[in-house]
Amino acid sequence: MLCMEQKPQRYAGTILKKVKLTETVYHFYIQHLSPPTLYFYPGQYVSCIIDPQTRRQYTCCSQPTPTQFEIVIDVSPMGVGSKYFLGKNEGDRVEYLAPLGSFALSDNSLKKIFVATGTGIAPFRSMILNEVHRSSLLVPSNIQELRTKNQEQVSTNDERWTTNYSLYWGLRFEHDLYWVHELEALARQYRGFQFFVSLSKPGSSWSGLTGHVTEHVLEMEKNFQNSEFYLCGNSAMINEMRSRLLRMNVEDKRIKSDLFY
């Protein structure tokens, strides 16, 4: 069970795995050494200690577990944080303050609509993986057989198969894509989750959604007054999305944001 009130403290950890997802995006798996456990909730971040005067914040992108966490880093800015992690290898030591932040899912029955750009996908991956695990809403592969054998029991649980979460992810080019197969697989397995990705500058072979991700949210969602919106990514997207939702009379308290850049 996650400890929602855990106070941040200083940790030392080791890099278990460093995976290059794209030309500029890296996925790091970090295990806690001292203290050996950390309890965070999806949406929280760690503040990595680059040097005594410099820290950089990265949101956890993994389902919470007590012994390790994952972060995803876009190194294209090539600032001190980018260079620090580019120079790190598996087995290297890192230090960080955690857990930090209050960007978290509300505990209510409203539909959750996630809108991300770039590495703003990080908190939503954490939230989705945690919700799937916590709620046990994965659709069994033999669902049709179960319906045939015990229609009454399955009908009782029909609420489990309704859509509760939608994730919209905006990127520029095909070569910016990562985690798509994982998220598409979850969308196929879990009827409570829909996933959409849109490219603003796709190549001629791209057959998916195109243009600004905000447009697709406004076109495809139907029940704005019974939904909550979670925005994470660049400031232009967040400001535009918030402004347009407010004009549609979505209450400000139902629009939550986490600015990445």
C-alpha positions in Angstrom: 0.0 0.0 0.0 1.3 3.4 -0.9 2.2 5.9 1.8 0.6 9.1 0.7 2.2 11.1 3.5 5.8 10.0 3.3 8.1 12.9 3.8 10.9 13.4 1.2 14.4 12.3 2.2 17.7 11.9 0.5 18.4 8.6 -1.2 21.3 6.8 -2.9 20.6 4.4 -5.7 22.2 2.5 -8.5 21.3 2.4 -12.2 20.1 -1.1 -13.0 19.3 -0.4 -16.7 19.8 2.4 -19.2 17.7 2.0 -22.4 17.9 4.3 -25.4 14.3 4.7 -26.6 14.9 7.3 -29.4 17.8 9.4 -30.5 17.2 11.8 -27.6 15.1 9.9 -25.0 16.5 7.5 -22.4 14.7 5.2 -20.0 16.5 4.6 -16.6 15.7 1.9 -14.1 17.1 2.8 -10.6 17.2 0.7 -7.5 17.3 2.2 -4.0 20.4 1.5 -2.0 20.1 3.7 1.1 17.4 3.8 2.3 16.4 0.6 0.5 12.7 1.4 0.1 10.7 4.3 -1.2 7.0 4.6 -1.4 5.7 7.1 -3.9 2.3 7.5 -5.6 1.9 7.9 -9.4 2.5 11.4 -10.5 5.3 12.2 -8.0 8.8 13.0 -9.0 12.4 12.7 -7.7 14.9 15.5 -7.5 18.2 14.2 -8.8 21.3 15.8 -7.2 23.6 16.7 -10.1 26.1 18.5 -7.9 25.9 20.3 -4.5 24.3 23.4 -6.1 22.3 21.7 -8.9 19.2 19.5 -8.9 16.9 18.3 -11.7 13.4 16.9 -11.4 12.1 13.8 -13.2 8.7 12.3 -12.8 8.5 8.6 -12.1 7.2 6.7 -15.1 6.8 3.3 -13.4 4.2 1.5 -11.4 5.1 2.2 -7.7 7.2 -0.5 -6.1 9.2 -0.1 -2.9 12.6 -1.1 -4.2 13.0 0.7 -7.5 11.6 3.3 -9.8 11.9 4.4 -13.5 12.4 7.8 -15.1 12.4 8.9 -18.8 14.7 11.7 -19.8 14.8 13.7 -23.0 18.4 14.8 -23.4 17.9 17.1 -26.4 18.2 20.3 -24.3 21.7 19.2 -23.4 21.6 21.0 -20.1 23.4 19.9 -17.0 20.8 17.2 -16.3 21.0 15.9 -19.8 24.8 15.7 -19.8 24.8 14.2 -16.3 22.6 11.2 -17.3 24.2 10.8 -20.7 27.4 10.2 -18.8 25.8 7.6 -16.5 26.1 3.9 -17.1 24.5 0.8 -15.6 25.9 0.2 -12.2 26.6 3.9 -11.5 25.5 5.6 -8.3 22.9 8.4 -8.3 21.5 10.5 -5.4 18.1 12.1 -5.2 15.4 13.5 -2.9 12.0 11.8 -3.0 9.1 11.5 -3.0 8.0 15.0 -4.2 5.0 16.5 -5.8 1.2 16.4 -5.6 0.2 15.7 -9.2 -2.1 12.7 -8.5 -5.3 11.1 -9.5 -8.4 12.2 -7.6 -10.3 9.4 -5.8 -13.7 9.8 -7.5 -15.8 8.2 -10.3 -15.2 10.8 -12.9 -13.6 9.8 -16.2 -9.9 10.6 -16.3 -8.6 12.2 -19.5 -4.8 12.4 -19.8 -3.2 14.8 -22.3 0.6 14.7 -22.8 3.3 16.0 -25.1 6.8 14.6 -25.3 8.1 13.1 -22.0 5.0 14.5 -20.3 3.8 10.9 -20.8 5.8 9.8 -17.7 3.2 10.4 -14.9 0.4 8.9 -17.0 2.3 5.7 -17.7 2.8 5.4 -14.0 -0.9 6.1 -13.3 -2.2 3.7 -15.9 0.1 0.8 -14.9 -0.9 1.4 -11.3 -4.6 1.6 -12.0 -4.5 -1.6 -14.1 -2.7 -3.4 -11.4 -4.7 -2.0 -8.5 -8.1 -2.5 -10.1 -7.4 -5.8 -11.7 -9.3 -4.7 -14.8 -7.4 -6.6 -17.4 -9.9 -8.4 -19.6 -9.4 -12.2 -19.5 -8.4 -13.8 -22.8 -11.3 -16.2 -22.3 -13.9 -13.5 -21.7 -16.4 -14.9 -24.3 -16.1 -18.3 -22.7 -16.8 -16.8 -19.3 -19.8 -14.9 -20.6 -21.2 -18.1 -22.0 -20.6 -20.2 -18.9 -21.7 -17.7 -16.3 -23.6 -14.9 -17.9 -25.1 -13.7 -14.6 -21.7 -13.4 -12.9 -20.1 -11.5 -15.8 -23.1 -9.2 -16.1 -22.7 -8.3 -12.5 -19.2 -7.1 -13.3 -20.1 -5.2 -16.5 -19.0 -1.9 -15.0 -15.4 -3.2 -15.2 -15.6 -3.1 -19.0 -16.6 0.6 -19.4 -14.1 3.3 -20.5 -12.7 5.1 -17.5 -9.3 6.5 -18.8 -8.3 8.1 -22.1 -4.7 9.0 -22.9 -3.9 11.5 -25.7 -0.2 11.9 -26.6 1.2 14.5 -28.9 4.6 14.1 -30.6 6.3 15.5 -33.7 7.8 12.8 -35.8 7.6 9.0 -36.2 11.1 8.7 -34.8 9.9 10.3 -31.6 7.6 7.4 -30.8 8.3 4.9 -27.9 6.1 2.9 -25.5 3.5 2.8 -28.2 3.3 -1.0 -28.4 3.0 -1.3 -24.7 0.2 1.3 -24.5 -1.6 -0.1 -27.5 -1.5 -3.6 -25.9 -3.0 -2.2 -22.7 -5.7 -0.6 -24.6 -6.5 -3.9 -26.3 -6.5 -5.8 -23.0 -8.2 -3.2 -20.8 -11.5 -1.9 -21.8 -11.3 0.8 -19.3 -8.4 2.5 -21.2 -8.2 4.2 -24.6 -4.9 5.4 -26.1 -4.4 7.9 -28.9 -1.2 9.3 -30.4 -1.0 12.2 -32.7 2.0 13.5 -34.7 2.2 17.2 -35.7 4.9 16.6 -38.4 4.3 13.1 -39.7 5.9 11.5 -42.7 3.9 10.4 -45.8 3.6 6.8 -44.5 2.0 7.8 -41.2 -1.6 6.6 -41.1 -2.5 7.7 -37.5 -3.8 10.9 -36.1 -2.2 14.2 -37.2 -2.1 17.7 -35.9 -2.2 19.2 -32.4 -3.2 16.7 -29.8 -5.5 19.3 -28.2 -7.8 19.2 -31.2 -8.3 15.5 -31.0 -9.3 15.7 -27.3 -11.9 18.2 -28.1 -13.2 16.3 -31.1 -13.3 12.8 -29.6 -14.4 13.3 -26.0 -18.1 13.6 -25.5 -18.8 14.1 -21.8 -16.7 17.0 -20.6 -18.9 17.8 -17.6 -18.3 14.3 -16.1 -14.6 14.1 -16.7 -11.3 15.3 -15.1 -8.4 16.5 -17.2 -4.8 15.9 -16.4 -2.3 17.8 -18.5 1.5 17.3 -18.7 4.0 18.5 -21.1 4.9 21.8 -22.7 3.4 25.1 -21.5 1.8 25.9 -24.9 -0.3 22.7 -24.8 -1.3 23.1 -21.2 -2.3 26.8 -21.6 -4.3 26.1 -24.7 -6.0 23.0 -23.3 -6.9 24.8 -20.1 -8.2 27.9 -21.8 -10.4 25.9 -24.2 -11.8 23.7 -21.4 -12.7 26.7 -19.3 -14.5 28.2 -22.2 -16.5 24.9 -22.4 -17.5 25.5 -18.7 -15.3 22.7 -17.3 -14.6 23.7 -13.7 -11.0 24.8 -13.0 -10.8 22.3 -10.1 -11.2 19.5 -12.7 -8.2 20.6 -14.7 -4.9 19.5 -13.2 -1.5 20.2 -14.8 2.2 19.4 -14.4 4.5 21.6 -16.5 7.5 19.8 -17.9 8.9 22.6 -20.1 
